[in-house]
Amino acid sequence: MHTYSGRFEHIKLSHDDLTDSSLYEDAVKGVYAIVHSPTVAYLNQPPKDVWAKTADSVLSMLDAAKGEKSVQAFVYTSSIAAVTSLSTPSEAPVLVTEDSWNAKDVVLALTGKHNDHVVHDSALVYTEQSLWHWQDKQCPHFKINVISPSNLIGQNFAPHRTLDWQNWLLELYRNGQATEVIPNAGPTQAHWYVDVADVALLHVAAIFDPDIAGERLHAWGCFRDWNDAIAVMRNLEPDVPDVTQPFFIGDDGSKRGGLYTRPGRVPAILKKWNRGEG
């Protein structure tokens, strides 16, 4: 265990079996809230095996939390990919609601018409559904909320712990090589982007706000493309030479503008927890 200024403790898990609830028992002792984002691994295995292992790791953490009376909130960081398909853009507008699921990628995974992205995203669907089923069956003493953000951009809060590919936007601006930093970056040409600070604040609200319980909160932000981001960076760094040609935004990116969701309670929650500022 490593303690940071008495406010944060970093615990290294003792072994690799993330489905063993005993693995988390020490980590949750005395904890008020748990924020968890699942890791989808084993993508070279059959989809159902990937689903089961990803879900079991989350359920094991929930089981450990249920045995710790101090836990009052469990916030699960899901993804836009759990509620709608990112791999196969629709020709028609698609409204995504709190009841929406990415059924398209689940079907593709089950029928064998899949790649790693489809398996990954379908695992997110299965895992979140397993979480809600666990809540209905176990009736825990703590509340559960799910936050499903789109593509995150903004300040890097922990650069010393950030992988190179997570700095893809900076790489895109400086080197024009985003597709090398992120394989198959086509879907991100034009998509929904949200500020990481807003998503972080939503997590805080989901923990401490007594009026937020048992909710799925979609945090999508605004629909933008790579050139919008580069324009902002040019304005902030006027001495840096402009990219001579704008990035081409093909149909693969532009069609994703047909995906949309109603903001619901998210703007009001952000305003409340940002001291009344929008």
VOGUDREN-404714 format. One record per residue (C-alpha): residue number from 1; residue in one letter; x, y, z negated. Coordinates in Angstrom, 1 decimal. Example, Ala and Ser with C-alpha at 12.3 -4.5 7.8 and 13.67 -1.06 7.14 Angstrom:
# residues 2
{n 1, res a, u 12.3, v -4.5, w -7.8}
{n 2, res s, u 13.7, v -1.1, w -7.1}
END
This chain:
# residues 278
{n 1, res m, u 0.0, v 0.0, w 0.0}
{n 2, res h, u 1.2, v 3.5, w 0.8}
{n 3, res t, u -0.4, v 6.6, w -0.8}
{n 4, res y, u -0.5, v 10.0, w 0.9}
{n 5, res s, u -0.6, v 12.9, w -1.6}
{n 6, res g, u -3.0, v 11.0, w -3.8}
{n 7, res r, u -5.8, v 11.5, w -1.3}
{n 8, res f, u -5.3, v 8.7, w 1.2}
{n 9, res e, u -4.1, v 5.1, w 0.9}
{n 10, res h, u -2.8, v 3.0, w 3.8}
{n 11, res i, u -3.2, v -0.8, w 3.1}
{n 12, res k, u -1.6, v -3.3, w 5.5}
{n 13, res l, u -3.8, v -6.4, w 5.8}
{n 14, res s, u -2.1, v -9.6, w 4.7}
{n 15, res h, u -2.8, v -11.8, w 7.6}
{n 16, res d, u -4.3, v -11.8, w 11.1}
{n 17, res d, u -7.6, v -13.5, w 10.6}
{n 18, res l, u -9.9, v -10.5, w 10.8}
{n 19, res t, u -13.0, v -12.6, w 10.4}
{n 20, res d, u -12.1, v -13.5, w 6.8}
{n 21, res s, u -14.1, v -11.4, w 4.3}
{n 22, res s, u -11.5, v -11.9, w 1.6}
{n 23, res l, u -9.1, v -10.0, w 3.7}
{n 24, res y, u -11.0, v -6.8, w 3.0}
{n 25, res e, u -11.9, v -7.3, w -0.7}
{n 26, res d, u -8.9, v -5.4, w -2.0}
{n 27, res a, u -9.3, v -2.7, w 0.6}
{n 28, res v, u -12.8, v -1.8, w -0.4}
{n 29, res k, u -12.3, v -1.8, w -4.2}
{n 30, res g, u -13.4, v 1.6, w -5.6}
{n 31, res v, u -14.3, v 2.9, w -2.1}
{n 32, res y, u -17.2, v 5.2, w -1.7}
{n 33, res a, u -17.5, v 5.0, w 2.1}
{n 34, res i, u -16.2, v 2.9, w 5.0}
{n 35, res v, u -15.7, v 4.2, w 8.5}
{n 36, res h, u -14.9, v 1.5, w 11.0}
{n 37, res s, u -14.2, v 1.3, w 14.7}
{n 38, res p, u -14.1, v -2.3, w 16.1}
{n 39, res t, u -11.1, v -3.6, w 17.9}
{n 40, res v, u -12.0, v -5.7, w 20.9}
{n 41, res a, u -9.1, v -8.1, w 21.6}
{n 42, res y, u -8.7, v -11.6, w 23.1}
{n 43, res l, u -10.0, v -10.3, w 26.5}
{n 44, res n, u -8.4, v -13.2, w 28.3}
{n 45, res q, u -10.9, v -15.6, w 26.5}
{n 46, res p, u -14.5, v -16.4, w 27.5}
{n 47, res p, u -16.8, v -13.5, w 26.9}
{n 48, res k, u -18.9, v -15.2, w 24.2}
{n 49, res d, u -15.7, v -16.0, w 22.3}
{n 50, res v, u -14.7, v -12.4, w 22.5}
{n 51, res w, u -18.1, v -11.3, w 21.3}
{n 52, res a, u -18.1, v -13.6, w 18.4}
{n 53, res k, u -14.6, v -12.7, w 17.1}
{n 54, res t, u -15.3, v -9.0, w 17.4}
{n 55, res a, u -18.6, v -9.2, w 15.6}
{n 56, res d, u -17.3, v -11.6, w 12.9}
{n 57, res s, u -14.6, v -9.1, w 12.0}
{n 58, res v, u -17.2, v -6.4, w 11.4}
{n 59, res l, u -19.6, v -8.7, w 9.6}
{n 60, res s, u -16.8, v -9.8, w 7.3}
{n 61, res m, u -16.1, v -6.2, w 6.4}
{n 62, res l, u -19.8, v -5.7, w 5.7}
{n 63, res d, u -19.8, v -8.8, w 3.5}
{n 64, res a, u -16.9, v -7.4, w 1.5}
{n 65, res a, u -18.6, v -4.1, w 1.2}
{n 66, res k, u -21.7, v -5.7, w -0.1}
{n 67, res g, u -19.7, v -7.2, w -3.0}
{n 68, res e, u -18.4, v -3.8, w -4.0}
{n 69, res k, u -20.9, v -1.6, w -5.9}
{n 70, res s, u -18.9, v 1.6, w -5.3}
{n 71, res v, u -19.6, v 1.5, w -1.6}
{n 72, res q, u -22.4, v 3.9, w -0.7}
{n 73, res a, u -22.0, v 4.3, w 3.1}
{n 74, res f, u -20.8, v 2.3, w 6.1}
{n 75, res v, u -20.3, v 4.3, w 9.3}
{n 76, res y, u -19.6, v 2.3, w 12.4}
{n 77, res t, u -18.0, v 4.1, w 15.3}
{n 78, res s, u -19.5, v 2.6, w 18.4}
{n 79, res s, u -19.2, v 3.9, w 21.9}
{n 80, res i, u -21.2, v 5.3, w 24.9}
{n 81, res a, u -20.3, v 2.0, w 26.5}
{n 82, res a, u -22.5, v 0.1, w 24.0}
{n 83, res v, u -25.6, v 2.0, w 25.1}
{n 84, res t, u -25.1, v 2.3, w 28.9}
{n 85, res s, u -22.9, v 0.8, w 31.6}
{n 86, res l, u -19.8, v 2.7, w 32.6}
{n 87, res s, u -18.6, v 0.1, w 35.1}
{n 88, res t, u -21.5, v 0.3, w 37.5}
{n 89, res p, u -23.0, v 3.8, w 37.9}
{n 90, res s, u -26.6, v 4.0, w 38.7}
{n 91, res e, u -28.0, v 5.5, w 41.9}
{n 92, res a, u -30.9, v 7.1, w 40.0}
{n 93, res p, u -30.9, v 9.2, w 36.8}
{n 94, res v, u -30.8, v 7.2, w 33.6}
{n 95, res l, u -32.1, v 8.4, w 30.3}
{n 96, res v, u -30.2, v 6.9, w 27.3}
{n 97, res t, u -32.1, v 6.9, w 24.0}
{n 98, res e, u -31.5, v 5.7, w 20.5}
{n 99, res d, u -33.1, v 2.4, w 21.6}
{n 100, res s, u -30.9, v 1.9, w 24.7}
{n 101, res w, u -28.4, v -0.9, w 25.1}
{n 102, res n, u -25.8, v -1.7, w 27.8}
{n 103, res a, u -27.7, v -4.8, w 29.1}
{n 104, res k, u -26.1, v -4.5, w 32.5}
{n 105, res d, u -22.6, v -5.4, w 31.3}
{n 106, res v, u -24.0, v -8.2, w 29.1}
{n 107, res v, u -25.6, v -9.8, w 32.1}
{n 108, res l, u -22.4, v -9.4, w 34.2}
{n 109, res a, u -20.4, v -11.0, w 31.4}
{n 110, res l, u -22.8, v -14.0, w 31.1}
{n 111, res t, u -22.9, v -14.6, w 34.9}
{n 112, res g, u -19.1, v -14.6, w 35.3}
{n 113, res k, u -19.1, v -11.4, w 37.4}
{n 114, res h, u -16.9, v -9.4, w 35.1}
{n 115, res n, u -13.5, v -7.8, w 34.5}
{n 116, res d, u -11.8, v -6.9, w 31.2}
{n 117, res h, u -13.8, v -3.6, w 31.0}
{n 118, res v, u -17.1, v -5.5, w 31.2}
{n 119, res v, u -16.1, v -8.0, w 28.6}
{n 120, res h, u -14.9, v -5.2, w 26.3}
{n 121, res d, u -18.1, v -3.1, w 26.7}
{n 122, res s, u -20.4, v -6.1, w 26.3}
{n 123, res a, u -18.6, v -7.1, w 23.1}
{n 124, res l, u -19.4, v -3.6, w 21.8}
{n 125, res v, u -23.1, v -4.3, w 22.5}
{n 126, res y, u -23.1, v -7.7, w 20.8}
{n 127, res t, u -21.1, v -6.4, w 17.8}
{n 128, res e, u -23.4, v -3.4, w 17.1}
{n 129, res q, u -26.5, v -5.5, w 17.5}
{n 130, res s, u -25.0, v -8.0, w 15.0}
{n 131, res l, u -24.4, v -5.1, w 12.6}
{n 132, res w, u -28.1, v -4.1, w 12.7}
{n 133, res h, u -29.2, v -7.7, w 12.3}
{n 134, res w, u -27.0, v -8.1, w 9.3}
{n 135, res q, u -28.5, v -5.0, w 7.7}
{n 136, res d, u -32.1, v -6.2, w 8.3}
{n 137, res k, u -31.2, v -9.6, w 6.8}
{n 138, res q, u -28.9, v -8.6, w 3.9}
{n 139, res c, u -30.6, v -5.3, w 2.8}
{n 140, res p, u -27.3, v -3.9, w 1.4}
{n 141, res h, u -27.2, v -1.3, w -1.4}
{n 142, res f, u -25.4, v 1.1, w 0.9}
{n 143, res k, u -26.6, v 2.9, w 4.0}
{n 144, res i, u -25.4, v 2.2, w 7.5}
{n 145, res n, u -25.1, v 4.7, w 10.4}
{n 146, res v, u -23.7, v 4.3, w 13.9}
{n 147, res i, u -22.1, v 7.1, w 15.9}
{n 148, res s, u -21.7, v 6.5, w 19.6}
{n 149, res p, u -19.4, v 9.1, w 21.2}
{n 150, res s, u -18.5, v 9.5, w 24.8}
{n 151, res n, u -14.9, v 10.2, w 26.0}
{n 152, res l, u -13.0, v 12.1, w 23.2}
{n 153, res i, u -10.9, v 15.1, w 23.9}
{n 154, res g, u -9.4, v 17.8, w 21.6}
{n 155, res q, u -6.8, v 18.2, w 19.0}
{n 156, res n, u -4.6, v 15.2, w 18.3}
{n 157, res f, u -5.0, v 14.7, w 14.5}
{n 158, res a, u -2.3, v 12.0, w 14.2}
{n 159, res p, u 0.3, v 12.3, w 17.0}
{n 160, res h, u 2.7, v 10.0, w 15.1}
{n 161, res r, u 0.2, v 7.2, w 15.2}
{n 162, res t, u -1.2, v 7.9, w 18.7}
{n 163, res l, u -0.5, v 5.6, w 21.6}
{n 164, res d, u 0.9, v 7.2, w 24.8}
{n 165, res w, u -2.3, v 6.4, w 26.8}
{n 166, res q, u -4.4, v 8.5, w 24.3}
{n 167, res n, u -2.5, v 11.6, w 25.5}
{n 168, res w, u -3.8, v 11.0, w 29.1}
{n 169, res l, u -5.3, v 14.5, w 29.5}
{n 170, res l, u -2.0, v 16.1, w 28.7}
{n 171, res e, u -0.2, v 13.7, w 31.1}
{n 172, res l, u -2.8, v 14.5, w 33.8}
{n 173, res y, u -2.1, v 18.2, w 33.5}
{n 174, res r, u 1.7, v 18.0, w 33.3}
{n 175, res n, u 2.4, v 15.1, w 35.7}
{n 176, res g, u -0.8, v 14.5, w 37.7}
{n 177, res q, u -0.5, v 10.8, w 36.8}
{n 178, res a, u -3.6, v 10.0, w 34.7}
{n 179, res t, u -4.3, v 6.9, w 36.9}
{n 180, res e, u -0.9, v 5.5, w 35.9}
{n 181, res v, u -1.5, v 6.3, w 32.2}
{n 182, res i, u -4.9, v 4.8, w 32.2}
{n 183, res p, u -5.4, v 1.8, w 34.6}
{n 184, res n, u -8.7, v 2.0, w 36.5}
{n 185, res a, u -9.3, v 5.6, w 35.5}
{n 186, res g, u -11.9, v 6.1, w 38.2}
{n 187, res p, u -14.9, v 6.4, w 35.7}
{n 188, res t, u -13.2, v 9.2, w 33.9}
{n 189, res q, u -12.9, v 11.4, w 36.9}
{n 190, res a, u -16.2, v 13.0, w 36.0}
{n 191, res h, u -17.9, v 12.0, w 32.9}
{n 192, res w, u -19.3, v 13.0, w 29.5}
{n 193, res y, u -16.7, v 14.5, w 27.1}
{n 194, res v, u -17.0, v 15.4, w 23.5}
{n 195, res d, u -14.7, v 17.3, w 21.1}
{n 196, res v, u -13.0, v 15.0, w 18.6}
{n 197, res a, u -13.6, v 17.5, w 15.8}
{n 198, res d, u -17.4, v 17.4, w 16.4}
{n 199, res v, u -17.3, v 13.6, w 16.2}
{n 200, res a, u -15.2, v 13.7, w 13.1}
{n 201, res l, u -17.7, v 16.1, w 11.5}
{n 202, res l, u -20.6, v 13.7, w 12.4}
{n 203, res h, u -18.8, v 10.9, w 10.6}
{n 204, res v, u -18.5, v 13.1, w 7.5}
{n 205, res a, u -22.2, v 14.0, w 7.7}
{n 206, res a, u -23.2, v 10.3, w 8.2}
{n 207, res i, u -21.4, v 9.5, w 5.0}
{n 208, res f, u -22.6, v 12.3, w 2.7}
{n 209, res d, u -25.9, v 13.6, w 4.1}
{n 210, res p, u -28.7, v 11.8, w 2.2}
{n 211, res d, u -31.0, v 12.5, w 5.2}
{n 212, res i, u -28.9, v 10.4, w 7.6}
{n 213, res a, u -29.5, v 6.7, w 7.1}
{n 214, res g, u -30.0, v 3.8, w 9.4}
{n 215, res e, u -29.4, v 6.0, w 12.5}
{n 216, res r, u -27.7, v 5.8, w 15.9}
{n 217, res l, u -26.3, v 9.2, w 16.8}
{n 218, res h, u -25.2, v 9.8, w 20.4}
{n 219, res a, u -22.4, v 12.3, w 20.6}
{n 220, res w, u -21.9, v 13.0, w 24.3}
{n 221, res g, u -20.9, v 16.7, w 24.5}
{n 222, res c, u -20.9, v 18.0, w 28.1}
{n 223, res f, u -20.5, v 16.5, w 31.6}
{n 224, res r, u -17.2, v 17.6, w 33.1}
{n 225, res d, u -14.5, v 16.5, w 35.5}
{n 226, res w, u -10.7, v 16.5, w 35.5}
{n 227, res n, u -10.6, v 19.9, w 37.3}
{n 228, res d, u -12.6, v 21.5, w 34.6}
{n 229, res a, u -10.0, v 20.4, w 32.0}
{n 230, res i, u -7.1, v 21.6, w 34.1}
{n 231, res a, u -8.8, v 25.0, w 34.6}
{n 232, res v, u -8.9, v 25.4, w 30.8}
{n 233, res m, u -5.3, v 24.4, w 30.4}
{n 234, res r, u -4.2, v 26.8, w 33.1}
{n 235, res n, u -6.0, v 29.6, w 31.2}
{n 236, res l, u -4.2, v 28.7, w 28.0}
{n 237, res e, u -0.8, v 28.3, w 29.6}
{n 238, res p, u -0.7, v 30.9, w 32.4}
{n 239, res d, u 3.1, v 30.6, w 32.8}
{n 240, res v, u 2.9, v 26.9, w 33.9}
{n 241, res p, u 2.7, v 26.6, w 37.7}
{n 242, res d, u -0.7, v 25.6, w 39.0}
{n 243, res v, u -1.3, v 22.2, w 40.5}
{n 244, res t, u -1.3, v 22.9, w 44.2}
{n 245, res q, u -4.3, v 20.8, w 45.0}
{n 246, res p, u -7.4, v 20.0, w 42.8}
{n 247, res f, u -8.0, v 16.4, w 41.9}
{n 248, res f, u -10.4, v 14.6, w 44.2}
{n 249, res i, u -13.6, v 13.6, w 42.4}
{n 250, res g, u -15.2, v 10.8, w 44.4}
{n 251, res d, u -18.6, v 9.1, w 44.2}
{n 252, res d, u -17.4, v 6.8, w 41.5}
{n 253, res g, u -17.1, v 9.8, w 39.1}
{n 254, res s, u -19.9, v 12.1, w 40.3}
{n 255, res k, u -22.6, v 9.5, w 40.1}
{n 256, res r, u -22.1, v 9.3, w 36.4}
{n 257, res g, u -23.8, v 12.7, w 36.1}
{n 258, res g, u -27.0, v 10.8, w 36.4}
{n 259, res l, u -26.5, v 9.4, w 32.9}
{n 260, res y, u -28.0, v 11.7, w 30.3}
{n 261, res t, u -29.3, v 11.6, w 26.8}
{n 262, res r, u -31.3, v 13.9, w 24.6}
{n 263, res p, u -29.2, v 15.6, w 22.0}
{n 264, res g, u -31.7, v 14.7, w 19.3}
{n 265, res r, u -30.6, v 15.6, w 15.8}
{n 266, res v, u -26.9, v 15.9, w 16.5}
{n 267, res p, u -26.7, v 19.7, w 17.2}
{n 268, res a, u -28.7, v 20.4, w 14.0}
{n 269, res i, u -26.5, v 18.1, w 12.0}
{n 270, res l, u -23.3, v 19.7, w 13.3}
{n 271, res k, u -24.7, v 23.2, w 12.5}
{n 272, res k, u -25.6, v 22.2, w 9.0}
{n 273, res w, u -22.3, v 20.6, w 8.2}
{n 274, res n, u -20.3, v 23.4, w 10.0}
{n 275, res r, u -21.5, v 25.9, w 7.4}
{n 276, res g, u -24.3, v 27.1, w 9.6}
{n 277, res e, u -22.1, v 27.7, w 12.7}
{n 278, res g, u -22.9, v 26.0, w 16.0}
END
